[in-house]
Amino acid sequence: MTDTGSDLELMLRRVIREETGLTPVSPAEKWRGGTLVLRPRAAGLQEKAWPIDAFFHKVVMLRNRLRVLEQNLNALAIPEDVKIKLQTYITGCYGSLTSFNVLFAEPNDRFRGSGGDD
């Protein structure tokens, strides 16, 4: 591929990411390569473990899909009161997910609820 072709591809990828809310996100350094472990209370039951990187990817995908849903909602030609009600549900979802903010390296990548500073 030519330099011009590479530049165009990079520019298109950036525009698509920005328009869809799909941005590259990194977990905080302390979590990279770590393991998420769910340990049952009852002795003898098997615990479940996942790589934190895989779990983080799922959290980021959920965040990106909420952003796309929000963008699509804002573009709809529906009554403003309905739009506001649906937006409130999306904001509530963001707020419920703020517990996962500890995983994100960059503060701007984190979930924000209605308070905005979560």
VMD Tcl script that draws the C-alpha trace (Angstrom):
set ca {
  {0.00 0.00 0.00}
  {1.27 3.49 -0.79}
  {1.91 6.14 1.87}
  {-1.15 8.01 0.64}
  {-3.23 4.84 0.86}
  {-1.97 4.16 4.41}
  {-2.71 7.75 5.45}
  {-6.21 7.52 4.02}
  {-6.84 4.22 5.79}
  {-5.66 5.62 9.13}
  {-7.81 8.72 8.67}
  {-10.87 6.61 7.81}
  {-10.32 4.37 10.82}
  {-10.04 7.42 13.09}
  {-13.21 8.99 11.69}
  {-15.16 5.73 12.07}
  {-13.94 5.31 15.67}
  {-14.83 8.89 16.56}
  {-18.25 8.80 14.89}
  {-19.24 5.48 16.44}
  {-17.71 6.15 19.84}
  {-15.34 3.21 19.37}
  {-12.04 4.43 20.70}
  {-8.96 2.44 21.70}
  {-8.92 2.03 25.47}
  {-6.29 0.57 27.78}
  {-6.69 -0.98 31.19}
  {-4.75 0.53 34.07}
  {-1.20 -0.84 34.17}
  {-1.72 -2.65 37.50}
  {-4.47 -4.85 35.98}
  {-2.75 -5.81 32.72}
  {-2.07 -9.53 32.58}
  {-4.01 -10.07 35.81}
  {-6.80 -12.51 36.58}
  {-10.37 -11.91 37.71}
  {-11.42 -14.65 40.15}
  {-14.94 -15.41 41.36}
  {-14.76 -17.60 44.46}
  {-17.98 -19.19 45.76}
  {-18.75 -18.86 49.44}
  {-19.38 -22.58 49.88}
  {-16.28 -24.72 50.27}
  {-15.85 -27.37 47.62}
  {-17.40 -25.36 44.81}
  {-15.09 -24.51 41.95}
  {-14.00 -20.93 41.43}
  {-14.12 -19.25 38.04}
  {-11.19 -17.22 36.70}
  {-10.83 -15.03 33.59}
  {-7.97 -12.93 32.28}
  {-8.69 -9.34 33.33}
  {-7.84 -8.23 29.80}
  {-10.75 -10.32 28.41}
  {-13.13 -9.00 31.09}
  {-11.96 -5.43 30.45}
  {-12.61 -5.90 26.72}
  {-16.22 -6.91 27.51}
  {-16.69 -3.83 29.73}
  {-15.30 -1.57 26.98}
  {-17.58 -3.20 24.38}
  {-20.58 -2.54 26.64}
  {-19.50 1.08 27.08}
  {-19.07 1.52 23.32}
  {-22.47 0.01 22.58}
  {-24.11 2.33 25.11}
  {-22.45 5.28 23.36}
  {-23.71 4.14 19.96}
  {-27.20 3.60 21.41}
  {-27.07 7.12 22.85}
  {-25.99 8.60 19.51}
  {-28.73 6.73 17.64}
  {-31.32 7.84 20.19}
  {-30.27 11.47 19.84}
  {-30.61 11.21 16.04}
  {-34.16 9.83 16.18}
  {-37.10 12.00 15.19}
  {-39.19 11.22 18.27}
  {-40.88 13.48 20.82}
  {-38.40 15.22 23.10}
  {-40.04 13.88 26.29}
  {-39.60 10.29 25.05}
  {-35.99 11.02 24.10}
  {-35.30 12.44 27.57}
  {-36.88 9.43 29.28}
  {-34.79 6.99 27.23}
  {-31.66 9.09 27.79}
  {-32.29 8.85 31.53}
  {-32.16 5.06 31.31}
  {-28.84 5.20 29.42}
  {-27.38 7.59 31.99}
  {-28.54 5.21 34.72}
  {-26.70 2.37 32.98}
  {-23.52 4.45 32.90}
  {-23.96 5.19 36.60}
  {-24.45 1.51 37.43}
  {-21.21 0.69 35.63}
  {-19.01 3.22 37.46}
  {-17.72 0.41 39.71}
  {-15.65 -0.75 36.74}
  {-13.88 2.61 36.44}
  {-11.03 1.20 38.53}
  {-10.04 -0.84 35.46}
  {-9.48 2.14 33.13}
  {-6.08 3.76 32.68}
  {-7.45 7.12 31.48}
  {-10.07 9.10 33.45}
  {-11.76 10.25 30.21}
  {-12.50 6.62 29.28}
  {-14.47 5.93 32.47}
  {-18.22 5.62 32.95}
  {-20.04 8.71 34.22}
  {-23.50 8.70 35.68}
  {-25.76 11.68 36.16}
  {-23.28 13.20 38.63}
  {-20.63 13.31 35.91}
  {-17.70 12.84 38.30}
  {-18.16 9.17 39.21}
}
mol new
graphics top color blue
foreach p $ca { graphics top sphere $p radius 0.5 }
foreach p [lrange $ca 0 end-1] q [lrange $ca 1 end] { graphics top cylinder $p $q radius 0.2 }
display resetview
